[in-house]
Amino acid sequence: MIKIGIVGANELSKRHISRFTEIPEFELVGLFDHNEENAKSISEESGIKYFSELNDLMDQVDALDILSPVGTHYKYASNAIMHSKHVLLNGLISEDIREARSLNELAIEANVNLKILHEERLHPELRSFKKFVKKPYYVECKRLKNKVLSISNDSLVFGMLLHDIDLLTTLIGSNVRKVVANGASLFNSFTDFLNVRLEFENGCVANVSCGNFDSADEDCIKVYQKNEMLTLNFSDYQIRKLIKTDDGKYSETIVNSKPKNQDVIKIELQQFASTIINRQKMSNEVYQSYQSLRIAHQVIEKLHPSNLFNA
């Protein structure tokens, strides 16, 4: 059984706590957060122990589930890895490319598992969608949502674009050769819209548009390849295929009429347990996350955020 502790007291922590109780491979030891009030509230609500000192928690566990803000990931993860603890990080390894590289190297040296929890990438319909993608010529991804931005100047890149870069490199299966990026302040005083063109080594081109405002039916990915166009809508995860029929007409069909409703968090936690128990070597997903972060920094460099993102 894997003894695990949680770092971070928030709504996601509550979801993880409930999943850990359903996975027999895990024994949830306790919770730590610098915000004592929040941590105690969640620990009392869920019936798990609150630790006022991280080292006390770390002494009793084999792994840490780090759900604190991204800016704290390196501090907590590096400490855990240097104490030979397996680490699960939520969403993003770090916003700092040097920290991301360092964590990757530390995990390899310590021979521990470092896993990035990315709910969307493991969604069953996304994996189904990937099976239809054979040799894409062009990919278009749109993400227009009204999301609260963080304080950092590069928040739009890291808050909305980075996951799509990660998704596209996984979907297309090739390294990025060239990055072209533009940003604009459309509805706010800060930059609320980005358009990024990614050229891949295999010849595929991807165009990503993301914005910090609502727009109906603009949360999808489209893949153009020989004789067909594939569409995945992120709001309902329906997969559509547009083809040209023998009589010269175009026909669109829904490939998955009943998208699967699976508990993606539980699936990821189970996979994390499996890699530890079976002593599997680290997958290349951390390296991929690092590469996606490197591309995101190229975008920031091209946008000159010190000028663009000023409110």
Sine and cosine of phi, psi and omega as CSV:
sin_phi,cos_phi,sin_psi,cos_psi,sin_omega,cos_omega
0.00,0.00,0.65,-0.76,-0.03,-1.00
-1.00,-0.09,0.87,-0.49,0.07,-1.00
-0.99,0.10,0.83,-0.56,-0.09,-1.00
-0.75,-0.66,0.55,-0.84,0.06,-1.00
-0.84,-0.54,0.39,-0.92,-0.01,-1.00
-0.93,-0.37,0.71,-0.71,0.10,-0.99
-0.92,-0.38,0.88,-0.47,-0.03,-1.00
0.88,-0.47,0.80,-0.60,0.00,-1.00
-0.91,-0.42,0.98,-0.21,-0.03,-1.00
-0.38,-0.92,-0.12,-0.99,-0.03,-1.00
-0.90,0.43,-0.60,0.80,0.04,-1.00
-0.91,0.42,-0.57,0.82,0.04,-1.00
-0.86,0.51,-0.67,0.74,0.01,-1.00
-0.88,0.48,-0.66,0.75,0.01,-1.00
-0.91,0.42,-0.66,0.75,0.01,-1.00
-0.92,0.38,-0.64,0.77,0.01,-1.00
-0.85,0.53,-0.70,0.71,-0.02,-1.00
-0.91,0.41,-0.55,0.83,0.00,-1.00
-0.96,0.28,-0.63,0.78,-0.01,-1.00
-0.87,0.50,-0.57,0.82,0.00,-1.00
-0.93,0.37,-0.29,0.96,-0.02,-1.00
-0.99,-0.11,-0.10,0.99,-0.06,-1.00
-0.94,-0.35,0.94,-0.34,-0.10,-0.99
-0.90,0.43,-0.34,0.94,-0.01,-1.00
-0.95,0.31,-0.27,0.96,-0.06,-1.00
-0.95,-0.32,0.58,-0.81,0.23,-0.97
-0.86,-0.50,0.92,-0.39,-0.03,-1.00
-0.98,0.17,0.91,-0.42,-0.10,-1.00
-0.99,0.10,-0.69,0.73,-0.04,-1.00
0.09,-1.00,-0.15,-0.99,-0.13,-0.99
-0.72,-0.70,0.65,-0.76,0.10,-1.00
-0.78,-0.63,0.63,-0.78,0.16,-0.99
-0.36,-0.93,0.56,-0.83,0.03,-1.00
-0.91,0.42,-0.46,0.89,0.06,-1.00
-0.99,0.13,1.00,-0.08,-0.11,-0.99
-0.87,0.49,-0.63,0.78,-0.04,-1.00
-0.89,0.46,-0.75,0.66,0.02,-1.00
-0.89,0.45,-0.69,0.72,-0.05,-1.00
-0.90,0.44,-0.69,0.72,0.00,-1.00
-0.91,0.41,-0.61,0.79,0.01,-1.00
-0.88,0.48,-0.73,0.69,-0.01,-1.00
-0.94,0.35,-0.64,0.77,-0.01,-1.00
-0.90,0.43,-0.63,0.78,0.03,-1.00
-0.94,0.35,-0.64,0.77,0.00,-1.00
-0.91,0.42,-0.61,0.79,-0.08,-1.00
-0.99,-0.12,-0.20,0.98,0.02,-1.00
0.98,0.21,0.43,0.90,0.06,-1.00
-0.93,-0.36,0.30,-0.95,-0.10,-0.99
-0.98,0.21,0.65,-0.76,0.10,-0.99
-0.99,-0.12,0.75,-0.66,0.04,-1.00
-0.94,-0.33,0.82,-0.57,0.02,-1.00
-0.99,0.15,-0.29,0.96,0.03,-1.00
-0.83,-0.56,0.78,-0.62,-0.03,-1.00
-0.89,0.46,-0.66,0.75,-0.04,-1.00
-0.88,0.48,-0.54,0.84,0.05,-1.00
-0.91,0.42,-0.64,0.77,0.05,-1.00
-0.92,0.38,-0.69,0.72,-0.08,-1.00
-0.90,0.43,-0.52,0.86,0.01,-1.00
-0.91,0.42,-0.34,0.94,-0.11,-0.99
-0.95,-0.30,0.06,1.00,-0.10,-0.99
-0.82,-0.57,0.28,-0.96,0.12,-0.99
-0.98,-0.17,-0.33,0.94,-0.09,-1.00
-0.48,-0.88,0.41,-0.91,0.06,-1.00
-0.84,-0.55,0.70,-0.72,0.10,-0.99
-0.97,-0.24,0.97,-0.23,-0.13,-0.99
-1.00,-0.09,0.93,-0.36,-0.06,-1.00
-0.88,-0.47,0.29,0.96,0.02,-1.00
-0.98,0.18,0.16,-0.99,0.00,-1.00
-0.82,0.57,0.47,-0.88,-0.08,-1.00
-0.81,0.58,-0.60,0.80,-0.03,-1.00
-0.88,0.47,-0.30,0.95,0.00,-1.00
-0.98,-0.17,-0.07,1.00,-0.11,-0.99
-0.84,0.54,-0.73,0.68,-0.08,-1.00
-0.90,0.43,-0.69,0.72,-0.03,-1.00
-0.86,0.52,-0.75,0.66,-0.05,-1.00
-0.96,0.27,-0.69,0.72,-0.08,-1.00
-0.93,0.38,-0.68,0.73,-0.01,-1.00
-0.90,0.44,-0.64,0.77,0.03,-1.00
-0.89,0.46,-0.70,0.71,-0.01,-1.00
-0.91,0.42,-0.71,0.71,-0.03,-1.00
-0.89,0.45,-0.65,0.76,0.00,-1.00
-0.93,0.36,-0.25,0.97,0.12,-0.99
-0.98,-0.20,0.32,0.95,0.08,-1.00
0.88,0.47,0.61,0.80,0.05,-1.00
-0.97,-0.23,0.63,-0.78,0.12,-0.99
-0.95,0.31,0.51,-0.86,-0.12,-0.99
-0.74,-0.67,0.71,-0.70,0.14,-0.99
-0.89,-0.45,0.84,-0.55,-0.01,-1.00
-0.92,-0.39,0.62,-0.78,-0.03,-1.00
-1.00,0.00,0.87,-0.50,0.23,-0.97
0.98,0.20,-0.79,0.62,-0.16,-0.99
-0.57,-0.82,0.77,-0.64,-0.03,-1.00
-0.91,0.42,-0.66,0.76,0.05,-1.00
-0.05,-1.00,0.33,-0.94,0.14,-0.99
-1.00,0.04,-0.24,0.97,-0.02,-1.00
-0.99,-0.14,0.87,-0.49,-0.09,-1.00
-0.91,0.41,-0.50,0.86,0.04,-1.00
-0.94,0.35,-0.63,0.78,0.05,-1.00
-0.91,0.41,-0.66,0.75,0.01,-1.00
-0.88,0.48,-0.71,0.71,0.01,-1.00
-0.90,0.44,-0.66,0.75,-0.01,-1.00
-0.89,0.45,-0.69,0.72,0.00,-1.00
-0.89,0.45,-0.65,0.76,0.03,-1.00
-0.87,0.49,-0.71,0.71,-0.02,-1.00
-0.93,0.36,-0.63,0.78,0.02,-1.00
-0.89,0.45,-0.68,0.74,-0.02,-1.00
-0.90,0.43,-0.64,0.77,0.03,-1.00
-0.91,0.42,-0.69,0.72,-0.02,-1.00
-0.91,0.42,-0.65,0.76,-0.03,-1.00
-0.99,0.13,-0.15,0.99,-0.01,-1.00
0.85,0.53,0.71,0.70,0.07,-1.00
-0.87,-0.50,0.29,-0.96,0.00,-1.00
-1.00,0.04,0.76,-0.64,0.10,-0.99
-0.86,-0.51,0.94,-0.35,-0.08,-1.00
-0.88,-0.48,0.66,-0.75,0.05,-1.00
-0.98,-0.17,0.86,-0.51,0.02,-1.00
-0.99,0.15,0.88,-0.47,-0.05,-1.00
-0.71,-0.71,1.00,-0.04,-0.12,-0.99
-0.81,0.58,-0.72,0.69,-0.11,-0.99
-0.91,0.41,-0.63,0.78,-0.06,-1.00
-0.90,0.43,-0.49,0.87,-0.02,-1.00
-1.00,-0.08,0.04,1.00,0.00,-1.00
-0.86,0.52,0.74,-0.68,-0.08,-1.00
-0.84,0.54,-0.56,0.83,-0.01,-1.00
-0.96,0.29,-0.48,0.88,0.06,-1.00
-0.94,0.35,-0.63,0.78,0.06,-1.00
-0.92,0.39,-0.58,0.81,0.08,-1.00
-0.91,0.42,-0.67,0.75,0.00,-1.00
-0.87,0.49,-0.65,0.76,-0.03,-1.00
-0.88,0.47,-0.52,0.85,0.00,-1.00
-0.90,0.43,-0.45,0.89,0.01,-1.00
-0.99,0.13,-0.31,0.95,-0.05,-1.00
-0.99,0.12,0.93,-0.38,-0.06,-1.00
-0.97,-0.23,-0.93,0.38,0.00,-1.00
-0.65,-0.76,0.99,0.13,-0.08,-1.00
-0.95,0.31,0.63,-0.77,0.10,-1.00
-1.00,-0.06,-0.63,0.78,-0.10,-1.00
-0.53,-0.85,0.67,-0.75,0.02,-1.00
-0.77,-0.64,0.70,-0.72,0.01,-1.00
-0.84,-0.54,0.78,-0.62,-0.01,-1.00
-0.79,-0.61,0.80,-0.60,0.01,-1.00
-0.83,-0.55,0.76,-0.65,0.03,-1.00
-0.68,-0.73,1.00,-0.09,0.02,-1.00
-0.89,-0.45,0.99,-0.16,-0.04,-1.00
-0.70,-0.72,0.54,-0.84,0.04,-1.00
-1.00,0.06,1.00,-0.04,-0.03,-1.00
-0.92,-0.40,0.53,-0.85,0.05,-1.00
-0.97,0.24,0.81,-0.58,-0.03,-1.00
-1.00,0.08,0.46,-0.89,0.07,-1.00
-0.98,0.18,0.05,-1.00,-0.07,-1.00
-0.95,0.31,-0.50,0.86,-0.10,-0.99
-0.88,0.47,0.55,-0.84,-0.03,-1.00
-0.88,0.48,-0.49,0.87,-0.08,-1.00
-0.99,-0.14,0.37,0.93,-0.14,-0.99
-0.89,0.46,-0.58,0.82,-0.01,-1.00
-0.91,0.41,-0.61,0.79,0.03,-1.00
-0.90,0.43,-0.77,0.64,-0.07,-1.00
-0.98,0.20,-0.49,0.87,-0.03,-1.00
-0.98,0.20,-0.50,0.86,-0.11,-0.99
-0.80,-0.61,-0.59,0.81,-0.14,-0.99
-1.00,0.09,-0.59,0.80,-0.16,-0.99
-0.86,0.51,-0.67,0.74,0.00,-1.00
-0.89,0.45,-0.57,0.82,0.01,-1.00
-0.95,0.31,-0.58,0.81,0.09,-1.00
-0.88,0.48,-0.72,0.70,0.02,-1.00
-0.88,0.47,-0.67,0.75,0.00,-1.00
-0.90,0.43,-0.70,0.72,-0.06,-1.00
-0.92,0.38,-0.67,0.74,0.00,-1.00
-0.91,0.43,-0.57,0.82,0.05,-1.00
-0.94,0.35,-0.68,0.73,-0.06,-1.00
-0.94,0.35,-0.69,0.72,-0.07,-1.00
-0.99,0.15,-0.48,0.88,0.08,-1.00
0.95,0.33,0.61,0.79,0.00,-1.00
-0.48,-0.88,0.35,-0.94,0.04,-1.00
-0.99,0.15,0.46,-0.89,0.02,-1.00
-0.98,0.17,0.75,-0.66,-0.02,-1.00
-0.99,-0.13,-0.59,0.81,-0.10,-1.00
-0.54,-0.84,0.60,-0.80,0.00,-1.00
-0.81,-0.58,0.77,-0.64,0.12,-0.99
-0.81,-0.59,0.76,-0.65,-0.09,-1.00
-0.65,-0.76,0.57,-0.82,0.08,-1.00
-0.65,-0.76,0.55,-0.83,0.04,-1.00
-0.72,-0.69,0.37,-0.93,-0.01,-1.00
-0.45,-0.89,0.44,-0.90,0.12,-0.99
-0.98,-0.20,0.99,-0.13,-0.10,-0.99
-1.00,-0.01,-0.79,0.62,-0.09,-1.00
-0.88,-0.48,-0.02,1.00,-0.03,-1.00
-0.70,-0.72,0.17,-0.99,0.02,-1.00
-0.97,0.23,-0.34,0.94,0.06,-1.00
-0.99,-0.16,0.19,-0.98,0.03,-1.00
-0.92,0.39,0.89,-0.45,-0.05,-1.00
-0.88,-0.47,0.12,0.99,0.00,-1.00
-0.60,-0.80,0.71,-0.71,0.06,-1.00
-0.76,-0.65,0.61,-0.80,0.16,-0.99
-0.77,-0.64,0.82,-0.57,-0.07,-1.00
-0.79,-0.62,0.75,-0.66,0.07,-1.00
-0.95,-0.32,0.82,-0.57,0.01,-1.00
-0.91,-0.42,0.82,-0.57,0.07,-1.00
-0.96,-0.27,0.82,-0.57,-0.08,-1.00
-0.99,-0.14,0.37,-0.93,-0.05,-1.00
-0.91,0.42,-0.42,0.91,0.00,-1.00
-1.00,0.08,0.09,1.00,0.05,-1.00
0.99,-0.15,-0.23,0.97,0.01,-1.00
-0.95,0.31,0.54,-0.84,0.05,-1.00
-0.85,-0.52,0.71,-0.70,0.03,-1.00
-0.85,-0.53,0.66,-0.75,0.04,-1.00
-0.87,-0.50,0.86,-0.51,-0.06,-1.00
-0.90,-0.43,0.80,-0.61,0.09,-1.00
-0.85,-0.52,0.80,-0.60,0.07,-1.00
-0.65,-0.76,0.59,-0.80,-0.05,-1.00
-0.56,-0.83,0.47,-0.88,-0.02,-1.00
-1.00,-0.08,0.82,0.57,0.05,-1.00
-0.39,-0.92,0.38,-0.93,-0.03,-1.00
-0.98,0.18,0.64,-0.77,0.11,-0.99
-0.46,-0.89,0.85,-0.53,-0.08,-1.00
-0.88,0.48,0.62,-0.78,0.09,-1.00
0.84,0.54,0.52,0.86,0.01,-1.00
-0.83,-0.56,0.80,0.60,0.04,-1.00
-0.61,-0.79,0.96,0.27,-0.13,-0.99
-0.42,-0.91,0.17,-0.99,0.10,-1.00
-0.76,-0.65,0.69,-0.72,0.00,-1.00
-0.84,-0.55,0.72,-0.69,0.00,-1.00
-0.88,-0.48,0.82,-0.57,0.01,-1.00
-0.96,-0.28,0.86,-0.51,0.06,-1.00
-0.59,-0.80,0.07,-1.00,-0.13,-0.99
-0.77,0.64,0.87,-0.50,0.12,-0.99
0.94,0.34,0.16,0.99,0.01,-1.00
-0.31,-0.95,0.36,-0.93,0.14,-0.99
-0.79,-0.61,0.78,-0.63,0.00,-1.00
-0.95,-0.31,0.65,-0.76,0.02,-1.00
-0.77,-0.64,0.74,-0.67,0.12,-0.99
-0.86,-0.50,0.87,-0.49,0.03,-1.00
-1.00,-0.04,0.84,-0.54,-0.08,-1.00
-0.97,0.22,-0.21,0.98,0.01,-1.00
-0.98,0.22,-0.59,0.81,-0.01,-1.00
-0.79,-0.62,-0.02,1.00,0.03,-1.00
0.86,0.51,0.49,0.87,0.13,-0.99
-0.98,0.19,0.65,-0.76,0.03,-1.00
-0.95,-0.32,0.82,-0.57,0.01,-1.00
-0.89,-0.46,0.55,-0.84,0.03,-1.00
-0.79,-0.61,0.81,-0.59,0.05,-1.00
-0.96,-0.29,0.84,-0.54,0.00,-1.00
-0.74,-0.67,0.26,-0.96,0.08,-1.00
-0.98,-0.20,0.85,-0.53,-0.06,-1.00
-0.98,0.20,0.13,-0.99,-0.03,-1.00
-0.89,0.45,-0.47,0.88,0.00,-1.00
-1.00,0.04,0.16,0.99,0.08,-1.00
1.00,0.04,0.04,1.00,0.00,-1.00
-1.00,-0.09,0.32,-0.95,0.01,-1.00
-0.98,-0.17,0.68,-0.73,-0.05,-1.00
-0.75,-0.66,0.77,-0.64,0.04,-1.00
-0.93,-0.36,0.76,-0.65,0.00,-1.00
-0.80,-0.60,0.49,-0.87,0.10,-1.00
-1.00,0.00,0.88,-0.48,-0.09,-1.00
-0.97,0.24,-0.65,0.76,-0.02,-1.00
-0.88,-0.47,1.00,0.02,-0.08,-1.00
-0.90,0.44,-0.46,0.89,0.00,-1.00
-0.78,-0.62,1.00,0.09,0.01,-1.00
-0.82,0.58,0.63,-0.78,-0.03,-1.00
-0.95,0.31,0.68,-0.74,0.05,-1.00
-0.97,-0.26,1.00,0.02,-0.06,-1.00
-0.93,-0.37,0.44,-0.90,0.02,-1.00
-0.99,0.12,1.00,-0.06,-0.12,-0.99
-0.92,0.39,-0.62,0.79,0.02,-1.00
-0.86,0.50,-0.71,0.70,0.00,-1.00
-0.89,0.45,-0.65,0.76,0.02,-1.00
-0.87,0.50,-0.70,0.72,-0.02,-1.00
-0.92,0.40,-0.65,0.76,0.02,-1.00
-0.91,0.42,-0.62,0.79,0.05,-1.00
-0.91,0.42,-0.64,0.77,0.04,-1.00
-0.91,0.41,-0.62,0.78,0.05,-1.00
-0.87,0.49,-0.70,0.71,0.03,-1.00
-0.88,0.47,-0.68,0.74,-0.03,-1.00
-0.89,0.46,-0.66,0.75,-0.02,-1.00
-0.91,0.41,-0.55,0.83,0.00,-1.00
-0.96,0.27,-0.75,0.67,-0.06,-1.00
-0.90,0.44,-0.67,0.75,-0.03,-1.00
-1.00,0.05,0.04,1.00,0.03,-1.00
0.80,0.60,0.69,0.72,0.02,-1.00
-0.97,0.25,0.54,-0.84,0.05,-1.00
-0.93,0.36,0.41,-0.91,0.02,-1.00
-0.85,0.53,0.70,-0.72,0.07,-1.00
-0.97,0.23,0.09,-1.00,-0.02,-1.00
-1.00,0.07,0.17,0.98,-0.05,-1.00
-0.93,0.38,-0.53,0.85,0.04,-1.00
-0.93,0.37,-0.65,0.76,0.06,-1.00
-0.88,0.47,-0.66,0.75,0.03,-1.00
-0.89,0.45,-0.65,0.76,0.03,-1.00
-0.89,0.45,-0.63,0.78,0.05,-1.00
-0.90,0.45,-0.69,0.73,0.00,-1.00
-0.90,0.43,-0.64,0.77,0.04,-1.00
-0.90,0.43,-0.63,0.78,0.04,-1.00
-0.90,0.43,-0.63,0.78,0.04,-1.00
-0.87,0.49,-0.66,0.75,0.03,-1.00
-0.92,0.39,-0.64,0.76,0.03,-1.00
-0.87,0.50,-0.63,0.78,0.03,-1.00
-0.93,0.36,-0.52,0.85,0.10,-0.99
-0.90,0.44,-0.63,0.77,0.05,-1.00
-0.88,0.48,-0.73,0.68,0.00,-1.00
-0.87,0.50,-0.68,0.74,0.00,-1.00
-0.87,0.49,-0.63,0.77,-0.01,-1.00
-0.96,0.28,-0.45,0.89,-0.04,-1.00
-1.00,0.06,-0.22,0.98,-0.08,-1.00
0.76,0.65,0.92,0.40,-0.13,-0.99
-0.86,0.51,-0.41,0.91,0.00,-1.00
-0.87,0.49,-0.45,0.89,0.04,-1.00
-0.99,-0.14,-0.68,0.73,-0.11,-0.99
-0.94,0.35,-0.58,0.81,-0.20,-0.98
-0.99,-0.12,0.07,1.00,0.03,-1.00
-0.91,0.42,0.77,-0.64,-0.01,-1.00
-0.97,0.25,0.00,0.00,0.00,0.00
